Amino acid sequence: MGSLWENLVVDARDPARLARWWAEALGYRITYEKPDEVEIRRSADELPGLIFVPVPEGKETKNRLHIDLRPADQEAEVERLVNMGARHVDVGQRRSDRWTVLADPEGNEFCVLQAPSTVP
């Protein structure tokens, strides 16, 4: 018997701010909020969620785990996310890669993939 994926926990210097950023990026909503924990989900009863918890230190190195997003229009989505405060980062990707690497406002890397119809 396997396990059900409930949440992904994200360390943050400002959990409420980062949770709101990701909620807007993903079209999620805040389902729980206390000073030491903020959870976002697509809907209150839909898993998985993202939980943001406070940590005193900033991010130091490349993430060991990251989120991949697959929008209908990669270029438009990258532009939207950058306008929201994401930034382009270089983690050693090649120009031929079919994804764009961005970082959220606290520096957590994530990828924006090409639309399914453009992937061979």
LINHUZI-V90011 format. One record per backbone hydrogen bond with DSSP energy under -1.0 kcal/mol. NH is the residue of the N-H (numbers start at 1). CO is the residue of the C=O. If there is no record, write none. Layout:
BEGIN
NH_CO + NH_CO
END
This chain:
BEGIN
8_49 + 10_51 + 12_53 + 18_14 + 19_15 + 20_16 + 21_17 + 22_18 + 23_19 + 24_20 + 25_21 + 26_22 + 27_23 + 28_23 + 29_41 + 31_39 + 32_39 + 34_37 + 37_34 + 38_52 + 39_32 + 40_50 + 41_29 + 46_43 + 49_6 + 50_40 + 51_8 + 52_38 + 53_10 + 55_12 + 69_111 + 77_73 + 78_74 + 79_75 + 80_76 + 81_77 + 82_78 + 83_79 + 84_80 + 85_82 + 86_81 + 87_103 + 89_101 + 97_94 + 100_112 + 102_110 + 103_87 + 104_108 + 107_104 + 110_102 + 111_67 + 112_100 + 113_69 + 114_98 + 118_115 + 119_116
END
